[in-house]
Amino acid sequence: MPTPVKIVAILTARPGKEAELRALLDTMLAPSRAEPGNRRYDLWTDPATPGRLIVDELYADADAVAAHRASAHYKAYLSQIEALAERQAFVLDPVAVA
């Protein structure tokens, strides 16, 4: 049975880049959710920290993550994200999931 992969990305907009960051992340939602191995792709905001957005992703397995990272929309995201935000991404393995 394939092992699911969870990714949590924390993105904090650079000063004055909040709207551009949100627009970029909005472009990722539909194509990422449409990927065959994607199980979840949600965008959250941190009300305690203006300009901080969290992407919550779940993939069927490591191959699905690789396919996501090879996609045109992910490559477009990568080409722009450094100018717009500080980024931390955590790739997680399941311990106890339902």
C-alpha positions as CSV (number, residue, x, y, z in Angstrom):
1,M,0.0,0.0,0.0
2,P,1.4,3.4,-0.9
3,T,2.5,5.7,1.9
4,P,0.7,9.1,1.8
5,V,2.8,12.3,2.0
6,K,1.7,15.5,3.7
7,I,3.3,18.8,2.9
8,V,2.7,22.0,5.0
9,A,4.2,25.2,3.5
10,I,4.3,28.4,5.6
11,L,4.7,31.5,3.4
12,T,5.2,34.9,4.9
13,A,4.8,37.7,2.3
14,R,7.6,40.1,1.9
15,P,6.6,43.7,2.7
16,G,4.2,45.0,0.1
17,K,3.8,41.6,-1.6
18,E,0.8,40.3,0.2
19,A,-1.7,40.6,-2.7
20,E,0.8,39.2,-5.2
21,L,1.5,36.2,-2.9
22,R,-2.2,35.5,-2.5
23,A,-2.8,35.8,-6.3
24,L,0.1,33.4,-7.0
25,L,-1.2,30.8,-4.4
26,D,-4.7,31.2,-5.8
27,T,-3.4,30.1,-9.2
28,M,-2.1,26.9,-7.7
29,L,-5.4,25.7,-6.2
30,A,-7.4,24.3,-9.2
31,P,-4.5,22.6,-11.1
32,S,-3.0,21.1,-7.9
33,R,-6.4,19.7,-6.8
34,A,-6.9,18.2,-10.3
35,E,-3.7,16.2,-10.2
36,P,-4.4,12.4,-10.0
37,G,-2.3,11.8,-6.9
38,N,-3.5,14.9,-5.0
39,R,-5.8,14.2,-2.0
40,R,-5.9,17.7,-0.6
41,Y,-4.7,21.2,-1.4
42,D,-6.0,23.9,0.9
43,L,-4.9,27.5,1.5
44,W,-5.2,28.9,5.0
45,T,-4.4,32.3,6.5
46,D,-2.9,33.0,9.9
47,P,-5.1,35.7,11.5
48,A,-2.4,36.4,14.1
49,T,0.2,37.2,11.4
50,P,-1.0,39.4,8.5
51,G,0.6,38.2,5.3
52,R,1.2,34.7,6.4
53,L,-0.5,31.9,4.4
54,I,-0.3,28.2,4.9
55,V,-0.7,25.6,2.2
56,D,-1.9,22.2,3.4
57,E,-1.2,19.5,0.9
58,L,-1.8,15.7,0.9
59,Y,-0.6,13.3,-1.8
60,A,-1.2,9.6,-2.4
61,D,2.5,8.8,-2.3
62,A,6.0,10.1,-3.1
63,D,5.3,9.6,-6.9
64,A,2.4,12.0,-6.7
65,V,4.6,14.6,-5.0
66,A,7.2,14.2,-7.8
67,A,4.5,14.6,-10.4
68,H,3.3,17.8,-8.6
69,R,6.8,19.2,-8.6
70,A,7.3,18.4,-12.3
71,S,4.0,20.2,-13.2
72,A,4.0,23.5,-15.1
73,H,2.0,25.3,-12.4
74,Y,4.5,24.3,-9.7
75,K,7.5,25.4,-11.8
76,A,5.8,28.7,-12.4
77,Y,5.2,29.0,-8.6
78,L,8.9,28.2,-7.9
79,S,10.0,30.9,-10.4
80,Q,8.2,33.6,-8.5
81,I,7.9,32.6,-4.8
82,E,11.3,33.8,-3.6
83,A,10.5,37.4,-4.7
84,L,7.2,37.3,-2.9
85,A,7.7,35.4,0.4
86,E,9.8,33.7,2.9
87,R,9.0,30.0,2.7
88,Q,9.3,27.0,5.0
89,A,8.0,23.7,3.8
90,F,7.7,20.5,5.8
91,V,7.4,17.1,4.1
92,L,5.8,14.7,6.6
93,D,5.3,11.0,6.9
94,P,2.2,9.5,8.6
95,V,2.4,8.2,12.2
96,A,-1.2,7.8,13.1
97,V,-3.8,8.9,10.5
98,A,-7.4,8.0,10.0
